[in-house]
Amino acid sequence: MDIVIHSSFLPHDDPDAALAFYRDTLGFEVRGDVGHNGMRWITVGPVDQPGTSIVLHPPAVDPGITEDERRTIVEMMAKGTYGGINLATKDLDATFAKLQASGADVVQEPTDQPYGVRDSAFRDPAGNLIRIQELR
């Protein structure tokens, strides 16, 4: 089989804030920005990786989700326990410094983890956990 990761999905509750974070702070390019019924789906990804994207989507719009489930999703997003993604960089310290200087919500400074990686963590504007590991 020849399978690649094409896209992953993260919820957003403010498309303009999400766009500013992923485009302006992380430096991702915008590959799509689609609106429908007052909602926006924004596709972003690293400039040098055209085959890998993140789709930033409105939360809880899937058919069949109940109002209770929608409320739970919104509550989990507010606590930062709903969505997350792991990214990687060759220079974690420089990446961390840039994100910290941008005002991004720091969760963890660069740390050597006991399970063998060095990483840091931030929250995006919607509360999604963004872990950034150092490539070794």
Backbone hydrogen bonds, N-H to C=O, Kabsch-Sander energy under -0.5 kcal/mol:
donor,donor_aa,acceptor,acceptor_aa,energy
6,H,4,V,-0.8
8,S,53,S,-1.7
10,L,55,V,-2.3
12,H,57,H,-2.5
18,A,14,D,-2.6
19,L,15,P,-2.5
20,A,16,D,-2.3
21,F,17,A,-2.3
22,Y,18,A,-2.8
23,R,19,L,-2.6
24,D,19,L,-0.7
24,D,20,A,-1.1
25,T,20,A,-1.5
25,T,21,F,-0.7
26,L,21,F,-2.3
27,G,23,R,-0.5
28,F,22,Y,-2.5
29,E,45,G,-2.9
31,R,29,E,-0.6
31,R,43,T,-3.6
32,G,43,T,-1.5
34,V,41,W,-2.9
36,H,39,M,-2.3
39,M,36,H,-1.6
41,W,34,V,-2.8
42,I,40,R,-0.5
42,I,56,L,-2.5
43,T,32,G,-2.5
43,T,41,W,-0.5
44,V,42,I,-0.5
44,V,54,I,-2.7
45,G,29,E,-1.6
49,Q,46,P,-1.9
52,T,49,Q,-1.8
53,S,6,H,-2.2
54,I,44,V,-3.1
55,V,8,S,-3.3
56,L,42,I,-3.6
56,L,54,I,-0.7
57,H,10,L,-2.4
57,H,55,V,-0.6
61,V,58,P,-0.7
65,I,62,D,-1.5
70,R,66,T,-2.5
71,R,67,E,-2.5
72,T,68,D,-2.2
73,I,69,E,-2.6
74,V,70,R,-2.5
75,E,71,R,-2.4
76,M,72,T,-2.7
77,M,73,I,-2.7
78,A,74,V,-2.1
79,K,75,E,-1.4
80,G,76,M,-0.9
80,G,77,M,-0.8
81,T,76,M,-2.7
82,Y,76,M,-0.6
85,I,129,L,-2.2
87,L,85,I,-0.5
87,L,131,R,-3.3
89,T,133,Q,-2.4
92,L,90,K,-0.5
95,T,91,D,-2.2
96,F,92,L,-3.1
97,A,93,D,-2.5
98,K,94,A,-2.2
99,L,95,T,-2.5
100,Q,96,F,-3.1
101,A,97,A,-2.4
102,S,98,K,-1.3
103,G,100,Q,-1.3
104,A,99,L,-1.9
105,D,123,R,-0.9
106,V,104,A,-1.0
107,V,121,A,-2.9
108,Q,121,A,-2.1
111,T,119,D,-2.5
113,Q,111,T,-0.7
113,Q,117,V,-3.5
116,G,113,Q,-1.7
119,D,111,T,-2.3
119,D,117,V,-0.5
120,S,132,I,-1.8
121,A,108,Q,-2.3
122,F,130,I,-2.2
123,R,105,D,-1.9
124,D,128,N,-2.2
127,G,124,D,-2.2
129,L,83,G,-2.3
130,I,122,F,-3.3
130,I,128,N,-0.5
131,R,85,I,-2.2
131,R,129,L,-0.6
132,I,120,S,-2.6
133,Q,87,L,-2.8
133,Q,131,R,-0.5
134,E,118,R,-2.8
135,L,89,T,-3.2
135,L,133,Q,-0.5
